[in-house]
Amino acid sequence: MKTLKTRSQFQRVQGGAKWAAKAFVLQGLARRDETREGPRFGFTVSSRALMAAAVGGVRKRPGAVLRNRARRRLKEAVRLAAPHCARADFDYVIIGRREALHQCFADLLEDMQIAFDKVHRPPRAKGAGIKPGPGRERATGADQRKNQGM
């Protein structure tokens, strides 16, 4: 598995498509270069993302052990899902959340496959899916007939 190494690589992928699941956020962006070296992945799990509400209102940041455990679980899910779902000309960044520590691994793997599919979808056209609001009411059948002179 090829990985993203530099901050600039992570920041470039940030401008691409995103899909949020309970345990992670998947970001993906097609590479501009023509090299077919396969997909590249970047993983990040911050201690702040893993913080839990504590009794008494004091929140304690978890240590490296929990961050590494979450990162290992996410890497394994990507390793299993990537051969079927990842595209060779894409870079991906997986941002871990607290649920990555507790979610059933089968559910984590299923969410990973869904996320890959969602990130690869083409963007919707501007204005697609906009519901009519004030000033943009749709004409009813009676109004249409009235306008046509019936």
C-alpha positions as CSV (number, residue, x, y, z in Angstrom):
1,M,0.0,0.0,0.0
2,K,1.5,3.3,-1.1
3,T,1.0,6.2,1.3
4,L,0.9,10.0,1.2
5,K,3.8,11.4,3.1
6,T,3.8,15.2,3.0
7,R,1.4,17.8,4.3
8,S,1.0,19.3,0.8
9,Q,-0.2,15.9,-0.5
10,F,-2.8,15.7,2.3
11,Q,-3.9,19.3,1.6
12,R,-4.4,18.6,-2.1
13,V,-6.7,15.7,-1.4
14,Q,-8.7,17.9,1.0
15,G,-10.1,19.7,-2.1
16,G,-11.7,16.6,-3.5
17,A,-14.9,14.6,-2.8
18,K,-15.7,13.6,0.8
19,W,-17.9,11.0,2.5
20,A,-18.4,10.9,6.3
21,A,-19.2,7.7,8.1
22,K,-19.6,7.1,11.8
23,A,-16.0,5.9,12.2
24,F,-14.1,7.9,9.6
25,V,-14.2,10.5,6.9
26,L,-12.9,9.5,3.5
27,Q,-11.5,12.1,1.1
28,G,-10.6,11.3,-2.5
29,L,-9.1,13.2,-5.4
30,A,-7.9,12.0,-8.8
31,R,-4.2,12.6,-9.5
32,R,-3.2,14.8,-12.4
33,D,0.0,12.9,-13.3
34,E,-0.2,10.0,-15.7
35,T,1.8,7.5,-13.7
36,R,-0.2,4.4,-12.9
37,E,1.5,3.5,-9.6
38,G,-1.8,2.6,-7.9
39,P,-3.9,4.3,-5.3
40,R,-2.1,6.2,-2.5
41,F,-3.5,6.5,1.0
42,G,-3.0,8.8,3.9
43,F,-4.2,8.2,7.5
44,T,-4.7,10.6,10.2
45,V,-6.2,10.2,13.7
46,S,-5.9,13.0,16.1
47,S,-6.2,12.7,19.9
48,R,-8.8,15.4,19.8
49,A,-11.0,13.3,17.5
50,L,-10.8,10.4,20.0
51,M,-11.7,12.5,23.2
52,A,-14.6,11.3,25.1
53,A,-16.8,13.1,27.6
54,A,-15.6,12.3,31.1
55,V,-17.4,12.3,34.4
56,G,-17.2,15.7,36.1
57,G,-16.8,17.6,32.9
58,V,-13.0,17.2,32.6
59,R,-12.1,15.7,29.2
60,K,-8.8,13.9,28.9
61,R,-7.1,13.3,25.6
62,P,-6.3,9.7,24.8
63,G,-2.7,8.7,24.3
64,A,-0.8,7.2,21.4
65,V,-2.0,3.7,22.1
66,L,-5.7,4.6,21.2
67,R,-4.7,6.7,18.2
68,N,-2.5,3.9,16.9
69,R,-5.3,1.3,17.5
70,A,-7.8,3.4,15.5
71,R,-5.3,3.9,12.7
72,R,-4.5,0.1,12.6
73,R,-8.2,-0.8,12.3
74,L,-8.7,1.8,9.5
75,K,-5.6,0.6,7.7
76,E,-6.8,-3.0,7.8
77,A,-10.3,-2.0,6.5
78,V,-8.7,-0.1,3.6
79,R,-6.3,-3.0,2.9
80,L,-9.3,-5.4,2.5
81,A,-11.6,-2.9,0.6
82,A,-9.1,-1.2,-1.7
83,P,-8.4,-4.0,-4.2
84,H,-12.1,-4.0,-5.1
85,C,-13.1,-0.4,-4.6
86,A,-10.1,2.0,-4.9
87,R,-9.1,3.5,-8.2
88,A,-5.4,3.5,-9.4
89,D,-5.4,7.2,-10.3
90,F,-6.8,8.4,-7.0
91,D,-5.2,9.7,-3.7
92,Y,-7.3,9.1,-0.5
93,V,-7.1,10.5,3.0
94,I,-8.9,8.6,5.8
95,I,-9.6,10.7,8.9
96,G,-10.3,8.6,12.0
97,R,-13.1,9.3,14.5
98,R,-13.8,7.9,18.0
99,E,-16.2,5.3,16.7
100,A,-13.3,3.7,14.8
101,L,-12.2,2.2,18.2
102,H,-15.6,0.7,19.0
103,Q,-17.5,-0.1,15.8
104,C,-17.8,-3.8,14.8
105,F,-15.1,-4.5,12.2
106,A,-17.6,-6.0,9.7
107,D,-19.6,-2.7,9.8
108,L,-16.4,-0.7,9.5
109,L,-15.5,-2.6,6.4
110,E,-19.0,-2.2,4.9
111,D,-18.8,1.6,5.6
112,M,-15.4,1.7,3.9
113,Q,-16.8,0.1,0.7
114,I,-19.8,2.4,0.7
115,A,-17.5,5.4,1.2
116,F,-15.3,4.5,-1.8
117,D,-18.4,4.2,-4.0
118,K,-19.7,7.6,-2.8
119,V,-16.3,9.4,-3.3
120,H,-16.1,8.1,-6.9
121,R,-19.5,9.4,-7.9
122,P,-19.4,12.4,-10.3
123,P,-20.4,15.7,-8.7
124,R,-24.1,16.7,-9.1
125,A,-24.9,19.5,-11.4
126,K,-25.5,22.9,-9.9
127,G,-29.1,23.3,-8.9
128,A,-29.8,19.6,-9.0
129,G,-32.0,18.5,-6.2
130,I,-33.0,22.0,-5.1
131,K,-36.4,22.0,-3.6
132,P,-38.7,24.8,-4.7
133,G,-38.9,27.5,-2.0
134,P,-40.6,30.9,-1.7
135,G,-40.8,32.5,-5.1
136,R,-40.0,29.2,-6.9
137,E,-43.3,27.4,-6.4
138,R,-44.1,24.7,-8.9
139,A,-47.3,25.2,-11.0
140,T,-50.0,22.6,-10.2
141,G,-51.9,20.8,-13.0
142,A,-54.8,23.3,-12.8
143,D,-52.4,26.3,-13.1
144,Q,-50.7,24.7,-16.1
145,R,-54.0,24.2,-17.9
146,K,-55.1,27.7,-17.1
147,N,-51.9,29.1,-18.6
148,Q,-52.3,27.0,-21.7
149,G,-55.8,28.5,-22.3
150,M,-57.9,25.5,-21.4
